[in-house]
Amino acid sequence: MGRLWMAALSMALAATVSFAQQTTSANAATSTGSAPNRVKVYAAGRDVTAPVLLPVSLPVSETSDCKVKVDGEVELAMLVDTEGVPRNLMFVRPLGTDLDKYALRIAASDRFRPGSRNGQPVVVGQSVRLKLQTCIVEGEDAAGNRTVSLRLRSQPTQSFNPLAKVSPEAVLAGESSEPVSAPASAAVHRIGGHVTAPVPLNTIEAQYTPEATKAKITGVCLVALMVDRQGLPQNLRVVKSLDPGLDKNAISSVSRYRFKPAMRDGEPVSVLINIEVIYRLYE
């Protein structure tokens, strides 16, 4: 039976991130101007109080609307700023499904009574585990086309804890209530210098098609993408084709990768990378 050799896939990912330093689009932005504003970051405990989530009630779908139940738990890291707004959201334990994006949206919309130190609001790093019970709901858009989306079946459960490791300083990324829809004008940085490469938190095995297995097709499909400042893959495209069916499966698997985002002087930023998806057949 044909399948990916996952050890080769992991090594290809690391090698290609390095390779992308030379192949990133010439249109990628590099930062200029004054240095970014760095802030002190604290961990809750001792003389630092933790942020407190303000009550919120999210829309919940009727049980009768639910076609398929989709449940899971996603863990994120965030910095809660002095206004009680979550910033620098990124994955700690993703699922590699659409629940990851749903969790990001919920966490980005949260508001807090900010943490404090000696009576003054401070930036506090913390993690949040979101337990989500959702369902797939079918509908129609304005043009009458069929749509499929995730909706909550119940209010999410959010559990907050101090981050295991807190950087003493950070640059707060711009606030966004829709973190998975970065504007086209957002700067895309080059890896190198002050910009670190994104770190994969998971990889999803791409599958052989029956046709490719029968034809014993092996080789590399090269996928170019942007890893955004939350660690989500965006704008995926095949830049080195292997086989139409295998190319499609490579895009599908890489779209479910999640990353610790690239960092520039303590600020999460978007970067362009390439990923080699290596198809090999076991005997």
N, C-alpha and C positions, 0 to 999 in steps of 0.2 A: 504494500500500500504506500502511495506517495505522501510525503509530508515534508515540512520544512525542517532543516537541521538548525535547531534553535541556538546552539552554541555559536554557529557561524553568523546567525542573524545579529546576536548581541555584539559580537566583535565588529561586524560591519557597521553597526550604529555608531560605536565609539570612533571608528576610523573615519567615518564619513562626516561626523561633526567637525573633526579636525580638517578634513578636506574642504569643507564648506567655507573655511576661512579664505580660501583662494578662489572659490567659485561663487560666492555671494554676489547677487546682482549689483551692477555698478550704480544702480539708482538707490541702493540702500543708504539711509541717512547716517551720518556720523555726527556726534554731538559737538557743538561749538558754543562759544560764549562763556558766560560766568559759570562757576561751579554750582552744582545743585545744592539746595538747602538741606542739610543733614539735621536730623533730630535725634535726641536721646531716647532710647527705648528701654523700658523697664519690664521686669517680670513681677507678677503679683506675688505677694508674700512679704513678711516682715513689715516694713513701713510703707508698702505699696498696696493699695486696695485694688481689687480686680474690677473691671468694667461690669456693669449689671445690664442685662438685656431688658429693653423696654417691651412691655406687652404688645403683641401684634396678632391679628387674626387674618389668616390668608384664605382666599376662596377655596372651597372644597367641592368636588363634583358629586352629583347625586349617584348613588350606587347603581341605579338603572342605566346610567350612561357609560359605565365601565365595561370595556370589552375584554381587556386582559390586565391582570394585576402585575405591577412591577415594583418590587420592594428592594431596599438595600440601605447600607450605611456608608457614608462618605466622610472622611476626615480632612479638614482644611486647616491651614494656618492663616492668621491675620494679625494685623496691627490695628488696634482701636485708637484713633487719634483723640486729641483733646476736646473735640466736639462730639465724640461718641460715634464717629463714622468708621466702619471697617475699611481698611486700606491694605494694599499689598496682599490680596488674597491669592493663595496658591495651595496646591494639593499636598497632603501628607500621605493619605491612603485612598487612592481613587479606585473606582470600579471598572473603568474602561467602557462605560456605557453612557447613555444620555442622562442618567441620574447624576453624573458628575456635573454637567452643565446646569441642571436644575438646582443642585446644591449650591453652586456658585451664585446663581441668581438670588436664591433665598438669603444666603449669607450677606451678599452685597446690599440687600434691602434692609437688613437689620439695623437698628439704632440702639445705642447704649447710653446709660449714665456713665460717663468716662471714668477710668481709673484715676486715682489720685495719690499724691505723695506729699505729706506735710500739708494737707488741705488744698493743694494745687493740682489741677488736672494734668496728667502726663500721658504719653503714648505707651500703651501696654501691649505686649505680644501675648497671644493666646491661641490655643487650638480649639476647634469645635467639631464635634461628631454630630452629624445630622442623620437621623433615622427617618427615612422617607417611605411612605406608603402611597404609591401612585397607581394610576391606571391609564391605559391607552384609550383615548377618546377620539372618535371620528366626527368630522364636521365638514363644513364648506367655507371656502374663502369668498371674498367679495365677487369674484368672477365665476363662482359656482363650482370651482374645482374641489375635489375631495381632499381633505386634510386629515392628518393623524398627529396627535400631540399627547404629551403627558400632562396629567392633572392630578392634584392631590386628592386622596381619598379621606385623609384625616390631617390634622395639624401636625407639622413636623416636630420631632423631639430633638432639641439641641442641648448638648452637654459640653460645657466649657471647662478647659483646664489650662494651666500655665504651659507655655512651650517648653519642650525639653531643653532647647538651646536657643537663647536669645542673643542676637547681635547687639552690642552696646549702642550702635548708631545705625540709622537707615535713612533713605530718601523715600518719602511717601509718594507713591504713584497717584496720579490723578483719580479723583472719585469717579466711580461709574456705577450706575444702577443696572447696567447691562454689560457685565464684564466679558461675556462671550461674543460680543458684537463690537469689536474694536473699530473705530473709524478708519476709513481708508487713509486719512492724513496722518495717522499715528506713525511716529518715527520707527523705522526698522534699522537696527544697528548691526554692525559687523562684529563678529567674534574676534577677540584679540585685544591686546592692550588692557584697558580697564573693563572690558566686556567678557564675562565668563560664558562658556558654552552651557546650554541647557543640559540637565541630567535626567535621563529616562527613569521614571518610577515604575513603569511596567512596559511590557511588550506583548503584543497579541500575535499569535501564530497565524500567518497567512495560509490559506488552504489551496491545495491543488484542485484543479478541475478534472473531471473524469477524462475529458479529451486530452489534456496535457499529460495526465498520467499514462494514458494509452500510448501517446506519441513519445513518451519518455523525454519530455522537455525539461532541461535543467539550465540554470544560469542566474543572472542578476537582473532584477527590475529596479531602476533607480527612481526614487520619489523625491521631488523637491517640495518643500513646505515652509511655512512660517510658524514658529512656535511663539505664541503670544505671551503677554506678561503674566497670564494666569497659568501658563504651561499647557495650553490647548493647541493642537495642530490646526492650522488654518491654511486655506488656499493650496490644497494638495494638487499636484499634477505629476504625471509620469514624464521624466526627461530622458529615460533610456528604456525602451520597450523590450519585453521578452516575448509575450504572447497576450493577445487581447483579454482572454479570460483570467490569466495570471496577473496581468496589469490591474484589472478591476479588483481582484482579491487583495492585491498589495495595497491599493488605495484604501480599501475597506479596513484592512488590519491596522495600517498606520494611522488612520483617522481615530482609532481608539487608543493610541498611545497617550500617555500623560507624562508630563515633565515637571521637574523643578525648573522654573524659568531661568533664562539667562539673566545675569545680574551686572549692573554697571554701577560701581561705587555704592553698593547697598540698595540700589533701586532695581526692581524687576523690569526688564525691557523685552521687546520683541526682536527676534533674529531670524534669519533665513538659514536653513540647513538642508542637506540631502541625506536620505536614508537608503541604504542598499538592502533590498529584500532578496535574500538568496534562496533559490529553490533547488533542493537536492532530493533525490529519491533514494530511499533505503531499498536494499534488495529484499 
